[in-house]
Amino acid sequence: MKLRQCVFVCKDLESSREELCDILGIEVAYRDPGVAKWGLVNVVCPIGHDFLEIVTPEQPGTSAGRYIERRKGDGGYMVIIQVPDAKAERARVTGLGVRAVAQKDLPEYNYTHFHPSDTSGVLLSLDTTFAPSGVEPALWWPPAEKDWLKHARSDVTNGLAGVEIQAEDPDKAAAHWSKLLNRPMQDDIIRLDDDGEIRFTPIVDGRGPGVSAYDVKVVDRQRVLAAAKKRHRDRGPAQVEVCGCRINLV
């Protein structure tokens, strides 16, 4: 069970893309036409062998647009976790009373999206991929299409390390997510594979429950901080702000 992709929701896709790529030293690998069915446009950017995505509503009445309104602007939106068997996880999680809002079962890719109202204000997806013969499983990630590795950079940042979720009752939210993911929690932190974690904190910014920060593995901290400072997005010696969301440099 690995943290594989984190998603921002933003009002302006291109300015947000420019900010994200400049500060974190990454580039766009794919624009998925398939998100149009949800009234969205997007970009997917590799960060090492993980991924950051920005989605932007381009029509009224989308769930992403309502999320922006509810949380008073751009910010963290969705967490995608790679699991060994997404179909089995779907059955288990919906059996807990959590609503599935989207699902797909393809030969190369299964996923389920769960309702944010049932997941502490975060759109959670549990995904499984099936690499074709001759393709290394770790490098097969259909949401970024086949050629994403050509755009993968690791000289400035090189992976995802965690998610911070703020909640009115962090203890209760952590216990709930522990059941969702079927993983133990300690001190309001759930440990994932590859040293990833999901942690829960009180609401301190007045924006309500949801993603409050993503943790990113950093290679060149000074390069990130310098780029953020030019955009007035530096927030301390180990933190920047991108797309309305705090990014912790670890």
SULWO-V325070 format. One record per residue. D_FIRST is the distance of its C-alpha to the first C-alpha in Angstrom with 2 decimals. Layout:
D_FIRST
D_FIRST
This chain:
0.00
3.78
7.03
9.10
12.26
14.49
17.72
21.19
23.98
27.43
31.00
32.01
29.66
31.73
32.59
29.01
27.89
30.65
29.68
25.96
26.75
29.68
28.12
24.79
26.36
24.35
25.67
25.19
23.88
24.14
25.75
24.46
27.44
25.29
24.61
28.35
27.86
26.54
29.45
27.49
27.69
24.98
24.11
20.87
20.88
18.80
18.20
17.64
14.94
13.32
15.39
17.60
19.48
22.64
23.94
27.55
29.44
32.53
34.06
34.79
33.00
29.37
26.53
25.68
29.33
29.40
26.40
28.46
31.43
29.72
28.23
31.42
30.32
27.64
24.30
20.55
19.63
16.25
12.55
10.38
6.61
5.58
4.70
7.04
9.78
10.55
13.99
13.22
11.07
14.11
16.48
14.91
14.60
18.02
19.35
18.89
21.25
19.00
20.56
19.08
21.08
20.09
18.46
18.96
18.66
19.80
20.01
17.78
15.49
14.44
13.61
14.59
15.84
16.66
19.90
19.98
22.58
20.17
17.37
19.51
20.89
17.76
16.99
13.36
11.99
9.19
9.64
9.83
12.26
14.85
16.68
20.44
22.27
22.89
20.07
17.41
14.02
12.63
15.67
15.54
14.73
17.33
17.34
18.98
21.21
22.17
23.95
21.56
21.55
25.26
24.59
21.86
23.34
22.29
25.64
25.29
21.61
18.73
15.28
13.38
12.93
12.72
14.09
17.11
18.07
21.66
22.87
26.22
24.87
21.86
21.74
21.71
19.08
16.71
17.47
16.92
13.46
12.66
13.86
12.17
8.60
10.04
9.36
12.56
14.29
17.14
19.70
17.96
14.85
11.27
9.48
5.97
5.60
8.64
10.58
9.25
10.54
11.89
15.45
18.32
21.95
25.29
26.70
29.06
29.87
31.33
28.92
27.34
23.76
20.96
19.21
21.52
19.93
17.33
16.91
17.63
18.06
21.79
24.03
27.35
27.49
31.18
30.84
28.38
30.62
33.75
32.51
31.43
34.79
36.72
35.10
35.45
31.70
31.43
30.56
30.92
30.31
26.51
26.05
27.02
26.99
25.94
26.30
27.11
23.96
23.83
21.92
21.46
22.02
20.17
